[in-house]
Amino acid sequence: MLSHPIPPLYDEHSKILILGSFPSVKSREQQFFYGHKQNRFWRVMAQVLDCAVPETVEQKREMLLSHHIAVWDVIASCEITGSSDASIRDVTPNDLSQILNCADIHAIYTNGGKAQQLYQKYIFPVTGREAVALPSTSPANAGYSLERLVAAWRMIREEL
């Protein structure tokens, strides 16, 4: 059983919450979200927010918080093989109340189908808050080009 090693990124000004499923091996090693070089999250967000692509963890934090975006994951702990969402089982969900009680979150988005499925199963019944599913930025989602991802993720910009 693996426990989520990364604290949520948010502050009292956060308006958007983006939830992944569970950190990849690379993200767990780096102790920050979307740490795999092939994951397109940071490139997508930079284009959506009209910013330079952040390189360091500090730049990534600053980009998200300065645009009022919070990031965390649906899962607090689970069994997982490597970084494969398909292998996730024995899920314990994260408690989102610390974010939802601190920040005025206007919209919740999930990064990929597995995050959406787990959100609907574990989090929606507790919060009653709908989440909008966005296509995964993972390299495993080869069917989506960077351009298609940016086009889909642009709806976040409208919420800000």
GROMACS elastic network, one bead per residue, 0.5 to 0.9 nm:
[ bonds ]
;  ai    aj funct       b0    kb
    1    77     6  0.66763   500
    1    78     6  0.54199   500
    1    80     6  0.77266   500
    1    90     6  0.81654   500
    2     5     6  0.86726   500
    2    76     6  0.85374   500
    2    77     6  0.53871   500
    2    78     6  0.55125   500
    2    79     6  0.60858   500
    2    80     6  0.74590   500
    3    75     6  0.85707   500
    3    76     6  0.59283   500
    3    78     6  0.67672   500
    3    79     6  0.89674   500
    4     7     6  0.79893   500
    4    22     6  0.71036   500
    4    23     6  0.72044   500
    4    28     6  0.80649   500
    4    73     6  0.84768   500
    4    75     6  0.72101   500
    4    76     6  0.51014   500
    4    77     6  0.56653   500
    4    78     6  0.84685   500
    4    94     6  0.88382   500
    5    23     6  0.83094   500
    5    28     6  0.65300   500
    5    31     6  0.67241   500
    5    32     6  0.86826   500
    5    76     6  0.86297   500
    6     9     6  0.87395   500
    6    23     6  0.81577   500
    6    27     6  0.86321   500
    6    28     6  0.74063   500
    6    31     6  0.56651   500
    6    32     6  0.61374   500
    6    33     6  0.76180   500
    6    72     6  0.82003   500
    7    31     6  0.88015   500
    7    32     6  0.85137   500
    7    72     6  0.75035   500
    8    70     6  0.74809   500
    8    71     6  0.60979   500
    8    73     6  0.78765   500
    8    99     6  0.80379   500
    9    61     6  0.74312   500
    9    64     6  0.84943   500
    9    65     6  0.79255   500
    9    69     6  0.83417   500
    9    70     6  0.53626   500
    9    71     6  0.52277   500
    9    72     6  0.64842   500
    9    99     6  0.89158   500
   10    13     6  0.78509   500
   10    14     6  0.59632   500
   10    17     6  0.83512   500
   10    64     6  0.85329   500
   10    65     6  0.67008   500
   10    68     6  0.79351   500
   10    69     6  0.69342   500
   10    71     6  0.67122   500
   10    72     6  0.85893   500
   10    99     6  0.69164   500
   10   102     6  0.88326   500
   10   103     6  0.78516   500
   11    14     6  0.55695   500
   11    65     6  0.71948   500
   11    68     6  0.79418   500
   11    69     6  0.86968   500
   11    70     6  0.74222   500
   11    99     6  0.78856   500
   11   102     6  0.72771   500
   11   103     6  0.65211   500
   12    15     6  0.86119   500
   12    68     6  0.87476   500
   12    99     6  0.83074   500
   12   102     6  0.54281   500
   12   104     6  0.72616   500
   13    65     6  0.78757   500
   13    66     6  0.88110   500
   13    67     6  0.89342   500
   13    68     6  0.56874   500
   13    69     6  0.83786   500
   13   102     6  0.86140   500
   13   103     6  0.59483   500
   13   104     6  0.71039   500
   13   105     6  0.86848   500
   14    17     6  0.74739   500
   14    64     6  0.89381   500
   14    65     6  0.69325   500
   14    66     6  0.88590   500
   14    67     6  0.78843   500
   14    69     6  0.52023   500
   14    70     6  0.57391   500
   14    99     6  0.86606   500
   14   102     6  0.87165   500
   14   103     6  0.54848   500
   14   104     6  0.65116   500
   14   105     6  0.62728   500
   14   106     6  0.87313   500
   15    67     6  0.86144   500
   15    68     6  0.53769   500
   15    69     6  0.60738   500
   15    70     6  0.74424   500
   15   103     6  0.68043   500
   15   104     6  0.55792   500
   15   106     6  0.52221   500
   15   107     6  0.69097   500
   15   108     6  0.88633   500
   15   159     6  0.79948   500
   15   160     6  0.70575   500
   16    67     6  0.89208   500
   16    68     6  0.64921   500
   16    70     6  0.59452   500
   16    71     6  0.84089   500
   16   104     6  0.84733   500
   16   105     6  0.54449   500
   16   106     6  0.59418   500
   16   107     6  0.51773   500
   16   108     6  0.59848   500
   16   109     6  0.77065   500
   16   156     6  0.76250   500
   16   159     6  0.74288   500
   16   160     6  0.75265   500
   17    68     6  0.88562   500
   17    69     6  0.59576   500
   17    71     6  0.56820   500
   17    72     6  0.76276   500
   17    99     6  0.86602   500
   17   105     6  0.66193   500
   17   106     6  0.81997   500
   17   107     6  0.64242   500
   17   109     6  0.61988   500
   17   110     6  0.84165   500
   18    69     6  0.74019   500
   18    70     6  0.62007   500
   18    72     6  0.65122   500
   18    73     6  0.78498   500
   18   107     6  0.86357   500
   18   108     6  0.59293   500
   18   110     6  0.56623   500
   18   111     6  0.68583   500
   19    22     6  0.89713   500
   19    70     6  0.85423   500
   19    71     6  0.59041   500
   19    72     6  0.50440   500
   19    74     6  0.60093   500
   19   108     6  0.75133   500
   19   109     6  0.61898   500
   19   111     6  0.60031   500
   19   115     6  0.68766   500
   19   116     6  0.85113   500
   19   119     6  0.85669   500
   20    23     6  0.76780   500
   20    33     6  0.88668   500
   20    71     6  0.79699   500
   20    72     6  0.64555   500
   20    74     6  0.61996   500
   20    75     6  0.83308   500
   20   109     6  0.87473   500
   20   110     6  0.58681   500
   20   112     6  0.71501   500
   20   114     6  0.83185   500
   20   115     6  0.53693   500
   20   116     6  0.83870   500
   20   136     6  0.86807   500
   21    72     6  0.85619   500
   21    73     6  0.51281   500
   21    74     6  0.51842   500
   21    75     6  0.59048   500
   21    85     6  0.73450   500
   21   110     6  0.81421   500
   21   111     6  0.75443   500
   21   112     6  0.79995   500
   21   114     6  0.64334   500
   21   116     6  0.81466   500
   21   118     6  0.74940   500
   21   119     6  0.85548   500
   22    72     6  0.86925   500
   22    73     6  0.56720   500
   22    74     6  0.68711   500
   22    75     6  0.56462   500
   22    76     6  0.77486   500
   22    77     6  0.81387   500
   22    78     6  0.84082   500
   22    80     6  0.89286   500
   22    83     6  0.82446   500
   22    85     6  0.78066   500
   22    88     6  0.87453   500
   22   115     6  0.81935   500
   23    26     6  0.78153   500
   23    27     6  0.54473   500
   23    28     6  0.59241   500
   23    31     6  0.88838   500
   23    32     6  0.82055   500
   23    33     6  0.65721   500
   23    34     6  0.71862   500
   23    35     6  0.84081   500
   23    73     6  0.75702   500
   23    75     6  0.89584   500
   23    83     6  0.74214   500
   24    27     6  0.50448   500
   24    28     6  0.61192   500
   24    29     6  0.85431   500
   24    33     6  0.83448   500
   24    34     6  0.73646   500
   24    35     6  0.74911   500
   24    36     6  0.73945   500
   24    82     6  0.72288   500
   24    84     6  0.78921   500
   24    85     6  0.89787   500
   25    28     6  0.51296   500
   25    29     6  0.62098   500
   25    30     6  0.87158   500
   25    35     6  0.84203   500
   25    36     6  0.81175   500
   25    82     6  0.61741   500
   25    83     6  0.56524   500
   26    29     6  0.50071   500
   26    30     6  0.61550   500
   26    31     6  0.83437   500
   26    32     6  0.87590   500
   26    33     6  0.89629   500
   26    34     6  0.78808   500
   26    35     6  0.53075   500
   26    36     6  0.52833   500
   26    37     6  0.85877   500
   26    83     6  0.84413   500
   27    30     6  0.50527   500
   27    31     6  0.56908   500
   27    32     6  0.53300   500
   27    33     6  0.54538   500
   27    34     6  0.56508   500
   27    36     6  0.64061   500
   28    32     6  0.67840   500
   28    33     6  0.80265   500
   28    35     6  0.78909   500
   29    32     6  0.80665   500
   29    35     6  0.81807   500
   30    33     6  0.81344   500
   30    35     6  0.63874   500
   30    57     6  0.88341   500
   31    35     6  0.81653   500
   32    35     6  0.62996   500
   32    57     6  0.70257   500
   33    36     6  0.87705   500
   33    57     6  0.88284   500
   33    71     6  0.79685   500
   33    72     6  0.78364   500
   34    37     6  0.80929   500
   34    39     6  0.62921   500
   34    40     6  0.81647   500
   34    41     6  0.65323   500
   34    42     6  0.75917   500
   34   137     6  0.89617   500
   34   138     6  0.85697   500
   35    38     6  0.85904   500
   35    39     6  0.73429   500
   36    39     6  0.53668   500
   36    40     6  0.87145   500
   36   138     6  0.87315   500
   36   139     6  0.89469   500
   37    40     6  0.78274   500
   38   138     6  0.73429   500
   38   139     6  0.57121   500
   39    42     6  0.76966   500
   39    43     6  0.85375   500
   39   137     6  0.58139   500
   39   139     6  0.53960   500
   39   140     6  0.86984   500
   40    43     6  0.53009   500
   40    44     6  0.59341   500
   40    45     6  0.84901   500
   40   136     6  0.87922   500
   40   138     6  0.64180   500
   40   139     6  0.71942   500
   40   146     6  0.72516   500
   40   149     6  0.86092   500
   41    44     6  0.51793   500
   41    45     6  0.60567   500
   41    46     6  0.84923   500
   41   111     6  0.88955   500
   41   136     6  0.84671   500
   41   137     6  0.52613   500
   41   138     6  0.75886   500
   42    45     6  0.51572   500
   42    46     6  0.59791   500
   42    47     6  0.86109   500
   42    53     6  0.63083   500
   42    54     6  0.68948   500
   42    55     6  0.87431   500
   42    60     6  0.76935   500
   42   137     6  0.89367   500
   43    46     6  0.51536   500
   43    47     6  0.63227   500
   43    48     6  0.86465   500
   43    52     6  0.85087   500
   43    53     6  0.57034   500
   43    54     6  0.82018   500
   43   146     6  0.81215   500
   43   150     6  0.86422   500
   44    47     6  0.53018   500
   44    48     6  0.61393   500
   44    49     6  0.85638   500
   44    53     6  0.86735   500
   44   137     6  0.78516   500
   44   146     6  0.70039   500
   44   147     6  0.84252   500
   44   149     6  0.67689   500
   44   150     6  0.53175   500
   44   153     6  0.74567   500
   44   154     6  0.89289   500
   45    49     6  0.58986   500
   45    50     6  0.81311   500
   45    51     6  0.81408   500
   45    53     6  0.80716   500
   45    63     6  0.88574   500
   45    64     6  0.85118   500
   45   150     6  0.77011   500
   45   153     6  0.78854   500
   45   154     6  0.86984   500
   46    49     6  0.52028   500
   46    50     6  0.56602   500
   46    52     6  0.58039   500
   46    53     6  0.51875   500
   46    54     6  0.75244   500
   46    63     6  0.81116   500
   47    51     6  0.62945   500
   47    52     6  0.78111   500
   47    53     6  0.79365   500
   47   150     6  0.68270   500
   47   154     6  0.86661   500
   48    51     6  0.79308   500
   48   150     6  0.63466   500
   48   151     6  0.83151   500
   48   153     6  0.69523   500
   48   154     6  0.54680   500
   48   155     6  0.86693   500
   48   156     6  0.77159   500
   48   157     6  0.64666   500
   49    52     6  0.89039   500
   49    63     6  0.85673   500
   49    67     6  0.77456   500
   49   154     6  0.84724   500
   49   156     6  0.88755   500
   49   157     6  0.67650   500
   51    54     6  0.82455   500
   51    63     6  0.78718   500
   53    59     6  0.87569   500
   53    60     6  0.83707   500
   53    63     6  0.89907   500
   54    57     6  0.78655   500
   54    58     6  0.84550   500
   54    59     6  0.51944   500
   54    60     6  0.52946   500
   54    61     6  0.88999   500
   54    62     6  0.88840   500
   54    63     6  0.73602   500
   55    58     6  0.83458   500
   55    59     6  0.63656   500
   55    60     6  0.69830   500
   56    59     6  0.51239   500
   56    60     6  0.62302   500
   56    61     6  0.86347   500
   57    60     6  0.50007   500
   57    61     6  0.61296   500
   57    62     6  0.85505   500
   58    61     6  0.50995   500
   58    62     6  0.61174   500
   58    63     6  0.85894   500
   59    62     6  0.50506   500
   59    63     6  0.60489   500
   59    64     6  0.86810   500
   60    63     6  0.51980   500
   60    64     6  0.63659   500
   60    65     6  0.86192   500
   61    64     6  0.54410   500
   61    65     6  0.60440   500
   61    66     6  0.82903   500
   62    65     6  0.52788   500
   62    66     6  0.56814   500
   62    67     6  0.83641   500
   63    66     6  0.54390   500
   63    67     6  0.64255   500
   63    68     6  0.88540   500
   63    69     6  0.85416   500
   64    67     6  0.52869   500
   64    68     6  0.62668   500
   64    70     6  0.68192   500
   64    71     6  0.81775   500
   65    69     6  0.54709   500
   65    70     6  0.68644   500
   66    69     6  0.76195   500
   67   160     6  0.74804   500
   68   160     6  0.74834   500
   69   105     6  0.89895   500
   69   160     6  0.86924   500
   70    99     6  0.82743   500
   70   105     6  0.87209   500
   72    75     6  0.89269   500
   72    94     6  0.88421   500
   72    96     6  0.88694   500
   73    76     6  0.75321   500
   73    93     6  0.86406   500
   73    94     6  0.72027   500
   73   110     6  0.86755   500
   73   115     6  0.77707   500
   74    92     6  0.87699   500
   74    93     6  0.56942   500
   74    94     6  0.55741   500
   74    95     6  0.84043   500
   74    96     6  0.84313   500
   74   110     6  0.86730   500
   74   115     6  0.64359   500
   74   116     6  0.86757   500
   74   118     6  0.68079   500
   74   119     6  0.61498   500
   74   122     6  0.82512   500
   74   123     6  0.75629   500
   75    78     6  0.70309   500
   75    91     6  0.64832   500
   75    92     6  0.59545   500
   75    94     6  0.52185   500
   75    95     6  0.89329   500
   75   115     6  0.85439   500
   75   118     6  0.79862   500
   75   119     6  0.88057   500
   76    91     6  0.75642   500
   76    92     6  0.55053   500
   76    93     6  0.50174   500
   76    95     6  0.79927   500
   77    90     6  0.79737   500
   77    91     6  0.59605   500
   77    92     6  0.51890   500
   77    93     6  0.69896   500
   77    94     6  0.80340   500
   78    88     6  0.64696   500
   78    89     6  0.58689   500
   78    90     6  0.52165   500
   78    92     6  0.62892   500
   78    93     6  0.87033   500
   79    87     6  0.76447   500
   79    88     6  0.56667   500
   79    89     6  0.52366   500
   79    90     6  0.58798   500
   79    91     6  0.72525   500
   80    83     6  0.69104   500
   80    84     6  0.67783   500
   80    85     6  0.74089   500
   80    86     6  0.84216   500
   80    87     6  0.53760   500
   80    89     6  0.66712   500
   80    90     6  0.88867   500
   81    84     6  0.59756   500
   81    85     6  0.83661   500
   81    86     6  0.87419   500
   81    87     6  0.57747   500
   81    88     6  0.73190   500
   82    85     6  0.89041   500
   82    87     6  0.84736   500
   83    86     6  0.88775   500
   83    87     6  0.82956   500
   83    88     6  0.89399   500
   84    87     6  0.54482   500
   84    88     6  0.70919   500
   85    88     6  0.54043   500
   85   114     6  0.65608   500
   85   115     6  0.86485   500
   86    89     6  0.86388   500
   86   114     6  0.77976   500
   88    91     6  0.73464   500
   91   118     6  0.86456   500
   91   122     6  0.89377   500
   92   122     6  0.84000   500
   93    96     6  0.89256   500
   93   118     6  0.82285   500
   93   119     6  0.84278   500
   93   122     6  0.62860   500
   93   123     6  0.71612   500
   94    97     6  0.89823   500
   94   122     6  0.88783   500
   94   123     6  0.80760   500
   95    98     6  0.71949   500
   95    99     6  0.87263   500
   95   123     6  0.80042   500
   96    99     6  0.55596   500
   96   100     6  0.61426   500
   96   101     6  0.84539   500
   96   123     6  0.80297   500
   96   127     6  0.83602   500
   97   101     6  0.55428   500
   97   102     6  0.81380   500
   97   127     6  0.83538   500
   98   101     6  0.54325   500
   98   102     6  0.62144   500
   98   103     6  0.86281   500
   99   102     6  0.52393   500
   99   103     6  0.58943   500
   99   104     6  0.86959   500
   99   105     6  0.81795   500
  100   103     6  0.55746   500
  100   104     6  0.68465   500
  100   105     6  0.64147   500
  101   104     6  0.77726   500
  102   105     6  0.88636   500
  105   108     6  0.73393   500
  106   159     6  0.73597   500
  106   160     6  0.87475   500
  107   129     6  0.86290   500
  107   130     6  0.81066   500
  107   131     6  0.71227   500
  107   132     6  0.79562   500
  107   156     6  0.84549   500
  107   159     6  0.72315   500
  108   129     6  0.78748   500
  108   130     6  0.70333   500
  108   132     6  0.63121   500
  108   133     6  0.88218   500
  109   116     6  0.82755   500
  109   130     6  0.86913   500
  109   131     6  0.51263   500
  109   133     6  0.57921   500
  109   134     6  0.66499   500
  109   156     6  0.83276   500
  110   113     6  0.77071   500
  110   114     6  0.86403   500
  110   115     6  0.56399   500
  110   116     6  0.54311   500
  110   119     6  0.78643   500
  110   131     6  0.65039   500
  110   132     6  0.61844   500
  110   134     6  0.58420   500
  110   135     6  0.83043   500
  110   136     6  0.83749   500
  111   114     6  0.81847   500
  111   115     6  0.61373   500
  111   116     6  0.73624   500
  111   133     6  0.65847   500
  111   134     6  0.53522   500
  111   135     6  0.61386   500
  111   137     6  0.68875   500
  111   138     6  0.87221   500
  112   115     6  0.55836   500
  112   116     6  0.64203   500
  112   117     6  0.88122   500
  112   133     6  0.64695   500
  112   134     6  0.57018   500
  112   137     6  0.72860   500
  112   138     6  0.81559   500
  112   141     6  0.87470   500
  113   116     6  0.50469   500
  113   117     6  0.60422   500
  113   118     6  0.85781   500
  113   133     6  0.68459   500
  113   134     6  0.77196   500
  113   135     6  0.70425   500
  113   136     6  0.70171   500
  114   117     6  0.50179   500
  114   118     6  0.61002   500
  114   119     6  0.83668   500
  114   136     6  0.88965   500
  115   118     6  0.52370   500
  115   119     6  0.59378   500
  115   120     6  0.85904   500
  115   133     6  0.81736   500
  115   136     6  0.89616   500
  116   120     6  0.61244   500
  116   121     6  0.85733   500
  116   131     6  0.73691   500
  116   132     6  0.77938   500
  116   133     6  0.57800   500
  116   134     6  0.84634   500
  117   120     6  0.52880   500
  117   121     6  0.62915   500
  117   122     6  0.87208   500
  118   121     6  0.50209   500
  118   122     6  0.58961   500
  118   123     6  0.75073   500
  119   122     6  0.54321   500
  119   124     6  0.60228   500
  119   125     6  0.88555   500
  119   131     6  0.76693   500
  120   123     6  0.60724   500
  120   124     6  0.50801   500
  120   125     6  0.72551   500
  120   130     6  0.82539   500
  120   131     6  0.80890   500
  121   124     6  0.67369   500
  121   125     6  0.71316   500
  122   125     6  0.63470   500
  122   126     6  0.72462   500
  123   126     6  0.52997   500
  123   127     6  0.61690   500
  123   128     6  0.79087   500
  123   129     6  0.83068   500
  124   127     6  0.52060   500
  124   129     6  0.57409   500
  124   130     6  0.65748   500
  124   131     6  0.80129   500
  125   128     6  0.56035   500
  125   129     6  0.83152   500
  126   129     6  0.83788   500
  127   130     6  0.84861   500
  133   136     6  0.88441   500
  134   137     6  0.87405   500
  134   149     6  0.84151   500
  134   152     6  0.68213   500
  134   153     6  0.65719   500
  135   138     6  0.88582   500
  135   141     6  0.79586   500
  135   144     6  0.78634   500
  135   149     6  0.67212   500
  135   152     6  0.72919   500
  135   153     6  0.79464   500
  136   139     6  0.83418   500
  136   140     6  0.82993   500
  136   141     6  0.61770   500
  136   144     6  0.84488   500
  136   149     6  0.80315   500
  137   140     6  0.82478   500
  137   141     6  0.67975   500
  137   144     6  0.83485   500
  137   146     6  0.84639   500
  137   149     6  0.71432   500
  138   141     6  0.55463   500
  138   142     6  0.80813   500
  139   142     6  0.59693   500
  140   143     6  0.84965   500
  141   144     6  0.60872   500
  141   145     6  0.87456   500
  142   145     6  0.70460   500
  144   147     6  0.78750   500
  144   148     6  0.57446   500
  144   149     6  0.61447   500
  145   148     6  0.52027   500
  145   149     6  0.62802   500
  145   150     6  0.86652   500
  146   149     6  0.51066   500
  146   150     6  0.61588   500
  146   151     6  0.86217   500
  147   150     6  0.51546   500
  147   151     6  0.61856   500
  147   152     6  0.86989   500
  148   151     6  0.50848   500
  148   152     6  0.62362   500
  148   153     6  0.85789   500
  149   152     6  0.51678   500
  149   153     6  0.60005   500
  149   154     6  0.85001   500
  150   153     6  0.50758   500
  150   154     6  0.59600   500
  151   154     6  0.53955   500
  151   155     6  0.80829   500
  152   155     6  0.67274   500
  152   156     6  0.89397   500
  153   156     6  0.59848   500
  153   157     6  0.80119   500
  154   157     6  0.54280   500
  154   158     6  0.72195   500
  155   158     6  0.52638   500
  155   159     6  0.69359   500
  156   159     6  0.53336   500
  156   160     6  0.68800   500
  157   160     6  0.54443   500
